[in-house]
Amino acid sequence: MCLSIGAHDNMETTSQQQAINQGSPYTSVLASLWTLANKESYRSIADRFNVAKSTISTNLEHFCSIVNEHLSFHIAWPTANKLHDTISGFQDLGFPNTVSAVDGCHIHIPKPTCDNPNAHYNRKQSYSVLLIGFCHYQRKFCHVNVGHPGSWYDASFPPHCWTYIIGDSAFPLSKHVMKPSKENGHLTARQKHFNQKLNSARVVIEHTFGLLKTKFRRLKFLHHKHLHSVPSTVTTCCILHNICLDTDDTFEEYGEENISLGEDPAHPPNDGQNYRDCVCNTI
């Protein structure tokens, strides 16, 4: 990690940082990783690494920028053999022709200083930014979107004509997005079985969020001064999460609550309902 970041670190270093950061970029990388992995105060982290408090914040922003720019390839939609393995993996979990599971995760923040801070005020009466995450069966992210919950479907993911993304009731039903049939007290046995199979496979995204917040505890409350830096930090943690799994560095402790984004507003019948009925009849 240090070598990879250092190879891309071309930003000029101030004389003050050169004086106190003789191990840079190694010290900067280690301090940034420590900052993301713990909820320790910036002052305490600065004392730990023998740097100025302002340097911790500056280095973290720079670190996240480099990770996003040069290591983003660690988050990618599966193709070719990886696509086949992903579909087989979800099949083993009980749901056919699935390329990823999707859900939302609240990243709590202080009241943002922006034109409309109430846009980030959630139903739990706190401020947050929403992370929409897509993952495959091995709990690796294949796409992330940090921002407004309504922006998830603008993501440029490849709509394989014969694969599905599985989500909960908050997401719109379509021929590529499967969600459970709404429990209205009149579901058939097939529909109940369909819901059980989908939810059993979809739980992998909840485990993914749990692993993410367990390893990068800063995400439990991201105390950033500026809202514009939040997406970069959150995305960096998702990239590092995948790198950890690629190197078999796992931590089997979830502890993430199941976050409901609410029901998707009712829509008139569409192709998605026809596709869901077909899948329901074949499971």
C-alpha positions in Angstrom: 0.0 0.0 0.0 2.7 2.5 0.9 4.7 1.7 -2.3 1.5 2.1 -4.4 0.5 5.4 -2.8 4.1 6.7 -2.8 4.5 6.0 -6.5 1.6 8.3 -7.3 2.3 11.0 -4.7 3.7 13.9 -6.7 2.2 16.6 -4.7 4.7 19.1 -3.4 5.4 18.8 0.3 5.6 21.9 2.5 8.8 22.6 4.4 7.0 22.0 7.7 5.7 18.6 6.6 9.2 17.7 5.4 10.6 18.6 8.8 8.1 16.5 10.8 7.3 13.8 8.3 10.7 12.3 7.5 9.0 9.0 6.8 6.6 10.5 4.2 4.8 9.0 2.3 4.9 6.0 4.7 4.1 8.0 7.8 1.3 9.8 6.0 -0.2 6.5 4.7 0.0 4.8 8.1 -1.5 7.8 9.9 -4.3 8.0 7.4 -5.0 4.3 7.7 -5.0 4.6 11.5 -7.4 7.6 11.2 -9.9 5.7 9.1 -9.7 2.6 11.3 -10.3 4.3 14.6 -12.5 6.9 16.2 -9.5 8.4 18.0 -9.4 12.2 18.0 -7.2 14.0 15.5 -5.2 15.5 18.3 -4.5 12.1 19.8 -3.5 10.7 16.4 -1.2 13.6 15.8 0.5 12.9 19.1 0.8 9.2 18.2 2.6 10.0 14.9 4.4 13.0 16.2 2.9 15.4 13.7 0.8 18.5 13.8 -2.9 18.1 14.2 -3.6 20.0 10.9 -1.2 17.6 9.1 -3.4 14.6 10.0 -6.4 16.3 8.3 -4.4 17.5 5.3 -2.7 14.1 4.8 -6.0 12.2 5.1 -7.6 14.3 2.4 -4.6 13.9 0.1 -4.4 10.1 0.8 -8.1 9.7 0.0 -7.7 11.6 -3.2 -4.8 9.4 -4.4 -6.6 6.2 -3.5 -9.7 7.3 -5.4 -7.7 8.3 -8.4 -5.3 5.4 -8.7 -6.8 2.4 -6.8 -10.4 2.7 -7.8 -10.0 -0.3 -10.1 -10.4 -2.5 -7.0 -14.1 -1.7 -7.2 -15.4 -3.0 -10.6 -18.4 -4.9 -12.0 -17.6 -8.5 -12.6 -17.0 -9.6 -16.2 -16.0 -12.8 -18.1 -15.0 -15.5 -15.6 -15.6 -13.3 -12.6 -19.2 -12.7 -13.8 -19.7 -16.4 -14.1 -18.3 -17.0 -10.6 -20.5 -14.3 -9.2 -23.6 -15.7 -10.7 -22.7 -19.2 -9.4 -22.0 -17.7 -5.9 -25.4 -16.1 -5.7 -27.0 -19.3 -7.1 -25.4 -21.2 -4.1 -27.0 -18.6 -1.8 -30.4 -19.4 -3.3 -31.1 -16.8 -6.0 -30.5 -17.3 -9.8 -28.8 -15.1 -12.4 -27.7 -12.4 -9.9 -24.8 -10.1 -10.4 -25.0 -8.1 -7.2 -26.9 -7.2 -4.1 -27.7 -3.5 -3.3 -28.6 -1.6 -0.2 -28.1 1.7 1.6 -26.0 2.6 4.6 -26.1 5.8 6.6 -22.8 7.5 7.3 -23.5 9.9 10.2 -22.0 13.4 10.0 -22.4 16.6 12.0 -24.8 19.2 10.7 -23.2 20.2 7.4 -22.5 23.8 6.5 -24.2 23.9 3.1 -27.1 25.7 1.4 -29.6 23.0 2.5 -28.4 21.0 5.5 -31.9 19.6 6.1 -31.5 17.5 2.9 -29.1 15.3 5.0 -31.5 15.1 8.0 -32.7 11.5 8.2 -35.7 9.8 9.8 -33.6 8.9 12.8 -33.3 12.6 13.6 -29.6 12.9 12.7 -27.5 14.1 9.8 -26.1 11.6 7.4 -24.8 10.9 3.9 -26.1 7.8 2.2 -23.8 5.2 0.8 -25.5 3.0 -1.8 -23.4 -0.1 -2.1 -23.5 -2.9 -4.7 -21.6 -6.1 -3.7 -21.2 -9.7 -4.9 -21.5 -12.9 -3.0 -18.0 -12.6 -1.5 -18.8 -9.3 0.2 -16.7 -7.2 -2.1 -18.1 -3.9 -3.5 -18.6 -3.8 -7.3 -20.0 -0.3 -7.3 -20.6 2.5 -4.7 -22.5 5.7 -4.8 -22.1 8.3 -2.0 -24.8 11.0 -2.0 -28.6 11.4 -2.2 -30.5 8.1 -2.0 -32.3 8.8 -5.3 -29.1 9.0 -7.2 -28.3 5.3 -7.1 -29.9 4.4 -10.4 -27.8 6.9 -12.2 -24.8 4.7 -11.7 -23.2 3.5 -14.9 -23.4 -0.2 -14.3 -23.5 -2.7 -17.2 -27.1 -4.1 -17.5 -26.4 -7.7 -18.5 -29.7 -8.6 -20.2 -30.0 -11.9 -18.3 -28.8 -10.9 -14.8 -30.4 -9.3 -11.8 -29.5 -6.9 -9.0 -31.3 -7.8 -5.8 -32.5 -5.2 -3.3 -35.1 -4.6 -0.7 -38.4 -2.8 -0.9 -36.8 0.7 -1.1 -35.6 0.1 -4.7 -37.7 0.3 -7.8 -38.6 -3.0 -9.4 -37.5 -3.4 -13.0 -36.4 -6.2 -15.3 -32.8 -5.9 -13.9 -33.7 -5.1 -10.2 -35.5 -7.7 -8.2 -37.0 -7.0 -4.8 -39.4 -8.9 -2.5 -43.1 -9.0 -3.2 -44.9 -6.6 -0.8 -46.4 -8.4 2.2 -50.1 -7.7 1.9 -51.4 -10.7 3.8 -52.4 -12.4 0.5 -49.0 -13.7 -0.8 -49.0 -17.1 -2.4 -46.7 -19.9 -1.2 -44.5 -19.3 -4.2 -44.3 -15.6 -3.5 -43.3 -16.2 0.1 -40.7 -18.7 -1.0 -39.4 -16.2 -3.5 -39.1 -13.5 -0.8 -37.3 -15.9 1.5 -34.8 -16.9 -1.2 -34.2 -13.3 -2.3 -33.7 -12.0 1.3 -31.4 -14.9 2.2 -29.1 -14.0 -0.8 -29.5 -10.2 -0.3 -28.2 -10.3 3.3 -24.7 -10.4 1.9 -24.8 -6.6 1.4 -25.7 -6.1 5.1 -22.7 -8.2 6.0 -20.5 -6.2 3.7 -21.6 -2.9 5.3 -21.0 -4.5 8.8 -17.4 -5.5 7.8 -16.8 -2.0 6.3 -17.8 -0.2 9.5 -16.0 -2.7 11.7 -12.7 -2.3 10.0 -13.1 1.5 9.3 -14.7 2.7 12.4 -14.3 6.4 11.4 -17.4 5.8 9.2 -19.6 5.4 12.3 -19.4 9.2 12.6 -17.5 11.0 10.0 -16.5 14.4 11.5 -15.5 16.3 8.4 -15.6 20.1 8.3 -16.6 20.2 4.6 -19.3 18.0 3.0 -17.5 17.8 -0.3 -14.8 15.6 1.2 -17.2 13.0 2.6 -17.7 11.0 -0.7 -13.9 10.7 -1.2 -13.4 9.4 2.3 -16.3 6.9 2.2 -15.2 5.6 -1.2 -11.6 5.2 0.0 -12.8 3.0 2.8 -14.8 0.9 0.3 -11.7 0.5 -1.9 -9.6 -0.5 1.1 -12.3 -2.9 2.1 -11.9 -4.7 -1.2 -8.1 -4.7 -1.0 -8.3 -6.3 2.5 -10.5 -9.1 1.1 -8.2 -9.5 -1.9 -5.3 -10.1 0.6 -7.4 -12.3 2.9 -7.4 -9.7 5.7 -10.8 -10.3 7.1 -12.5 -9.5 10.3 -15.6 -11.6 11.1 -17.6 -9.1 13.2 -20.6 -7.3 11.6 -22.6 -5.4 14.2 -24.3 -3.3 11.5 -28.0 -2.6 11.9 -30.4 -3.3 9.1 -31.1 0.1 7.6 -34.5 0.7 6.0 -34.6 3.3 3.3 -38.4 3.2 3.2 -40.8 1.7 0.7 -40.4 2.5 -3.0 -43.4 4.5 -4.1 -46.1 2.5 -5.9 -45.7 2.2 -9.6 -48.0 0.9 -12.3 -47.3 -2.6 -13.5 -44.1 -2.8 -15.6 -41.8 -5.4 -17.1 -40.2 -5.8 -13.7 -43.3 -7.4 -12.2 -43.5 -9.8 -15.2 -39.8 -10.8 -14.7 -40.3 -11.2 -11.0 -43.3 -13.5 -11.6 -41.2 -15.6 -14.0 -38.4 -15.9 -11.5 -40.9 -16.7 -8.7 -42.3 -19.6 -10.8 -38.8 -21.1 -11.4 -37.3 -20.9 -7.9 
